Amino acid sequence: MEKPSWSIQIAISSLAGLILLKAVLLGSLWAQVQPHPEARLGPFIAASLSLAIVSIPLVWWRSKIGYTTSIIVGLLGLISFGPHKFLGESANQIFPAIIVGTVLSMVLVIASITGLRKKN
């Protein structure tokens, strides 16, 4: 079996990391563990979590739509965990998630764009 390209490996790894971060975020919302996101963000978190899970096999199969959905997941990750979150009042409590989420999101977008360019 052929080893997947680095863009596939990095994209899938980043997707897995973001899935875990989003699952913990959703769990903190359900359990009302402070600091937790507002309840109105539940559907947004669930939708981005679902899209990330769907993206994994599509990226593995080198599908253009998989790379495209991965870029969307990365951009959604920047909304959830981007550096703008350092301006919030709970930044001192969630800074590890902000840093890791931002890095994973940026790496995912870069790897997905690279994979998409290789497809063309």
C-alpha positions as CSV (number, residue, x, y, z in Angstrom):
1,M,0.0,0.0,0.0
2,E,1.3,3.4,-1.0
3,K,2.1,5.9,1.8
4,P,-0.3,8.9,1.7
5,S,1.3,12.3,0.7
6,W,2.3,14.6,3.5
7,S,-0.7,16.9,2.7
8,I,-3.1,14.0,3.3
9,Q,-1.3,13.0,6.5
10,I,-1.2,16.5,7.9
11,A,-4.8,17.3,6.9
12,I,-6.2,14.1,8.5
13,S,-4.1,14.6,11.7
14,S,-5.3,18.2,11.9
15,L,-8.9,17.1,11.4
16,A,-8.5,14.6,14.2
17,G,-7.1,17.2,16.5
18,L,-9.9,19.7,15.7
19,I,-12.5,16.9,16.2
20,L,-11.2,16.3,19.7
21,L,-11.1,20.0,20.6
22,K,-14.6,20.5,19.3
23,A,-15.9,17.5,21.1
24,V,-14.5,18.8,24.4
25,L,-16.0,22.2,23.6
26,L,-19.4,20.6,23.0
27,G,-19.0,18.5,26.1
28,S,-18.2,21.6,28.2
29,L,-21.3,23.2,26.8
30,W,-23.5,20.3,27.7
31,A,-22.0,19.8,31.2
32,Q,-22.0,23.6,31.8
33,V,-18.4,23.5,32.8
34,Q,-16.9,27.0,33.0
35,P,-15.8,28.5,30.8
36,H,-18.2,27.1,28.3
37,P,-19.6,28.5,25.0
38,E,-23.0,30.0,24.9
39,A,-25.9,27.6,24.2
40,R,-26.7,29.3,20.9
41,L,-23.3,28.1,19.6
42,G,-24.2,24.4,20.0
43,P,-25.5,24.0,16.4
44,F,-22.4,25.7,15.0
45,I,-20.0,23.5,17.0
46,A,-22.0,20.3,16.1
47,A,-22.1,21.3,12.4
48,S,-18.3,22.0,12.2
49,L,-17.7,18.7,14.1
50,S,-19.8,16.8,11.6
51,L,-18.1,18.4,8.7
52,A,-14.7,17.5,10.1
53,I,-15.7,13.9,10.5
54,V,-17.0,13.7,7.0
55,S,-13.8,15.3,5.6
56,I,-11.5,12.6,6.9
57,P,-12.4,9.8,4.4
58,L,-12.8,12.4,1.6
59,V,-9.3,13.6,2.1
60,W,-8.0,10.1,2.4
61,W,-9.6,9.3,-1.0
62,R,-7.9,12.5,-2.4
63,S,-11.3,14.0,-3.3
64,K,-11.4,17.7,-4.3
65,I,-14.6,18.1,-2.2
66,G,-12.6,16.6,0.7
67,Y,-9.9,19.2,0.5
68,T,-12.6,21.9,0.0
69,T,-14.5,20.8,3.1
70,S,-11.3,20.6,5.0
71,I,-10.6,24.2,4.2
72,I,-14.0,25.1,5.5
73,V,-13.4,23.1,8.7
74,G,-10.1,25.0,9.1
75,L,-11.8,28.4,8.7
76,L,-14.6,27.3,11.1
77,G,-11.8,26.2,13.5
78,L,-10.4,29.7,13.4
79,I,-13.8,31.1,14.3
80,S,-13.9,28.8,17.3
81,F,-10.3,28.9,18.4
82,G,-8.7,31.7,16.5
83,P,-6.3,34.3,18.0
84,H,-9.2,36.8,18.4
85,K,-10.2,34.6,21.4
86,F,-7.2,36.1,23.3
87,L,-9.3,39.2,23.6
88,G,-12.1,37.5,25.5
89,E,-12.5,37.5,29.3
90,S,-11.8,33.8,29.7
91,A,-8.6,33.8,27.6
92,N,-6.4,33.0,30.6
93,Q,-8.4,29.8,31.2
94,I,-8.6,28.6,27.6
95,F,-5.3,29.8,26.1
96,P,-4.0,26.2,25.4
97,A,-7.1,25.4,23.3
98,I,-6.7,28.8,21.5
99,I,-3.0,28.1,20.6
100,V,-3.6,24.5,19.6
101,G,-6.8,25.2,17.8
102,T,-5.3,28.1,15.8
103,V,-2.2,26.0,14.8
104,L,-4.3,23.0,13.8
105,S,-6.7,25.2,11.8
106,M,-3.9,27.0,10.0
107,V,-2.0,23.8,9.2
108,L,-5.3,22.2,8.0
109,V,-6.0,25.1,5.6
110,I,-2.4,25.1,4.2
111,A,-2.3,21.3,3.8
112,S,-5.7,21.3,2.1
113,I,-4.8,24.0,-0.3
114,T,-1.6,22.2,-1.1
115,G,-3.5,18.9,-1.7
116,L,-6.1,20.7,-3.8
117,R,-3.4,22.2,-6.0
118,K,-1.8,18.8,-6.5
119,K,-5.2,17.5,-7.7
120,N,-5.3,20.1,-10.5
